[in-house]
Amino acid sequence: MSVPPRRYPAFDGAPVAAATDPHRPVSPLIGRESQRREIEAAVQGLSQGRPAFLEISGDPGTGKTALLAEVTRVARVAGIDAFNGRPQPVDGDLPFGAIVDALDGRLPVTGGERLDRLPAAQRDVLAAVFPSLAADASAPSPPDIAAPYRAAHAVRVLLEDLASSLPVVLVLDDLQHADAGTVDVVCRLMCTPPRAPVLLAFAHRHRQVSPRLRATVDTAREVTRLHLETLAESHAGALMGEDTPAHARGELYRASEGNPGYLRALADVLEQGPPGIDEADIAPVPPWFASAMAAEVARLSAVGRLVVAACAVLGDPLTVPSVAAVAEVGEQDAYSAIDEIASHDLIRLVAGTGRFGFRHPLVRRAVYHNVSPGWRLGAHARAAQSPSGGRASAVGTAPHLTRVAAPGDRAAVALLAAAADEVETARPRQAAQWRRAALELLPYDGTGPDGDDEHTDVRTGLLLALGRACEAAGQLRQGCDALAEALRLIPPGTGGRRAAVAAGQARLLHDLGRSGEARALLRAELAHAPAEADRAVLSFERARLEVSSGSPGAACADAAQAVHIADRLGLRLLGCAARGMLAVSAVLSGSPTADGSGDFSRAAADLDVLTDEQLAALPDAPLWIGWAALVLERPHEAVRHLDRAVAAGRSAGRHAVVCHALVARVAALCAADRLTTAEESADEAGRAAWLSGSAALHSSVLAARCLVAARTGDLDALRGHLAAYGTPVDQGWPGALAAEMVAEARQAAGDPEVAAAAKASPGGPEQAVPFGAATRRTLSADLAAGITTGITVGVTTGVTAGTTADPTTPVIESAAADPPGASGPPVADRPSADRPGAATLTARERQIARLVSEGLKNREIADRLYVTQKTVEMHLSRIFAKLGVSNRVGVARTLYAAPTTSH
């Protein structure tokens, strides 16, 4: 049945006349070296006087047009004429459109007298094909003069004549859109090649090309076939440009599925947030991509355009009954339209199902934004009400309700809340958007906790959940605002939920750099907390704030208070977290009576009996216990606890916890010389920092990258990370930790003066304990020498490099012998800070230098530190260079203050 015109959505913008590829601008030829060589060989082969054919195929955006541009470039460098064309749809496809586009404009100039030499019949056929030659036709063309086989023969004769003196290259793009005449000419040229050096290079989307062209290419002889696949991640990284943040590159690649065109489009809108993670709304696309997709949609029939608009409103996965209901067409018409849309490769059948999906989310976004807004809202209303296609779930209905539900619709509020709960872990931005929509629909008279009793509890619950989702999505400011509003709705002195809200808001305030506000909030809440459980939660949060601000002594009291209450009330999870924090704070504060080991042992034992599901409720517990293991010189245990923290943080959507745990894991792995794994953890931490939206965490990750690069000896990467690092974002204790971590990296980069300055610089006005003073007084000498890193939550890692072995770390034999020299002479107990060159050694280098001075050989040092002998040799060569010595005795003499007897 026919569909009345009034039903068709008015697509914004006029149809594009030229068939532009939806993946412009043209990408550089990255990752296509083998194809480039094939192109060069094909052009060079023309010198032998023989024709050649080059087919380039692939999905949209894979770089076909870029390769055709390379064909033209190589030909012109070789002094060969290249003619370029593509189909030009203007009210339908023009006959022989791509051929005419390539040759017509240049025939009067290029052909000239040569055309006059052609037989009259050939000129008449060419005149019927090429408008520029129509005036030269000797007589009106009979109706069948441009029959496909005659046109193909005439074009072949023309190409032979043009190539009579110099080779010719004919380049045709987008042949999936070519008319039957163009396809016939291309096929006949392959079946009966020109008797001249003519290269025909053509590109098409292999899913859309005509069966005849596909069959001809499959059976033709001597056709060079280049099928473009997606790019490897290493190649895709080169396409993003230097201004693309390193932490965004992996996410961009995954979202683009390795497609260069999609990668460029996503990179163009990168500032809108993480791509492809959770599209809370249908984000826009770059103008060049939107315009090109409008051209693709314009090729559809009227019913096809209507149905594809309904598909864009519904989103994946698509069922024909639901599409028919939203488009308001009969199911049979919808099936026919789906076939048409799929033939244009806008949607694809999902294997093994009866459903369809857009070929990429970017395509759906482009089509959606090109639909007129009035029709689009009506389509959302129909989608929200229609039971067709099984899309009655909360998650399926929520996107439509956010646009069409009316204020006061309590059923819509409940459905949006349920949908947000369902997707919160995987798509926190989506959950946050749906909860905001639910809050806007909820009736509210603004009277606060003493009024609006009917909806206050619902509103408070939505605000709490919104704050949680915003934190997981990296929207820290919005999350803090939501929790502040929730706290306003909960009467002061109310137990239970109010303490949890205040603690969460204080955490976000600190992450936003507003520690003073966080302190004031916690102080006020503790003064009015009616229940001991509430005081435990608030004390734990205040201890976190103090240790993160560089005041571990103050944190000890609050952490101890939280432990005491948690033990008495049986709050095992909170007790674990508080004990881990207490252990860290005791070590950092330099307490002469408490070394933190007892608290750590009790916390670790309690943690081991808790399930992963229980830890997701408070992922801080394994995080703090992991940090405690580090400062207590137990890096192997630290890795085990930090792995649980990463898993719990991911389960809870707490990207900040994930980032903290991964950076701490870098420290432990560096201590065990597992540098490849440490580098992988640093990469994961970068992604978590990006998702968290925290500049402080990003700074911490950069510091961790500096440390790994310094330990691996990758000076190019080290200099790049140091340049990106700048100065610590956090002040106070986290800034001091980051500066200490980067100090070793700067020393390794050969800049000891900068390293010394970094250590001497204060972390800020709240810094109570400089990283190099009280901490090193408290820890043992070996522990102090192995201090490697810290993170912005304000915990230090005092790890003796290599003190705990990873049993899987291989010991690689080395043929290199120990440098000549005798065992070291007697030395004093302490290295002299004043000895020339000694201050420039890194922590690992100082440790190896001490072992050398004790007379240990390279193999013995490697066994002692659980590293490879090659690693010892690498560090020892640096030690010799920095100290200006040539043997092991020189190391001992330079490193220690006690003079030795000269021989």
Secondary structure, DSSP 8 states (H G I E B T S, - for coil): ----GGGS--BSS---SS---TT-S-----S-HHHHHHHHHHHHHGGGT--EEEEEEESTTSSHHHHHHHHHHHHHHTT-EEEEE---BSSSB-TTHHHHHHHGGGIIIIITHHHHTS-HHHHHHHHHH-GGGGGG-SS---TTTT-HHHHHHHHHHHHHHHTTTS-EEEEE--GGG--HHHHHHHHHHHHS--SSSEEEEEEEETTTS-HHHHHHHHH-SSEEEEEE----HHHHHHHS-TTS-HHHHHHHHHHHTT-HHHHHHHHHTGGGSSTTS--SS-----HHHHHHHHHHHHTS-HHHHHHHHHHHHH-SSB-HHHHHHHHT--HHHHHHHHHHHHHTTSEEE-TTSS-EEESSHHHHHHHHHTB-HHHHHHHHHHHHH--GGG--SHHHHHHHHHHH--TT-HHHHHHHHHHHHHHTTT-HHHHHHHHHHHHHHS---S-GGGS-HHHHHHHHHHHHHHHHHHHHTT-HHHHHHHHHHHHHHS-TT--THHHHHHHHHHHHHHHTT-HHHHHHHHHHHHHH--SHHHHHHHHHHHHHHHHHTT-HHHHHHHHHHHHHHHHHHT-HHHHHHHHHHHHHHHHHHT-SS--SHHHHHHHHHHHHTS-HHHHTT-THHHHHHHHHHHHTT-HHHHHHHHHHHHHHHHHHT-HHHHHHHHHHHHHHHHHTT-HHHHHHHHHHHHHHHHHHT-HHHHHHHHHHHHHHHHHHT-HHHHHHHHHHH-S-SS-HHHHHHHHHHHHHHHHHTT-HHHHHHHHHS---TT--S-TTTHHHHHS-HHHHHTEEEEETTTEEEE--TTSS--TT-----------S--------SSB-TTSTTGGG--HHHHHHHHHHHTT--HHHHHHHHTS-HHHHHHHHHHHHHHHT-SSHHHHHHHHBSS-----
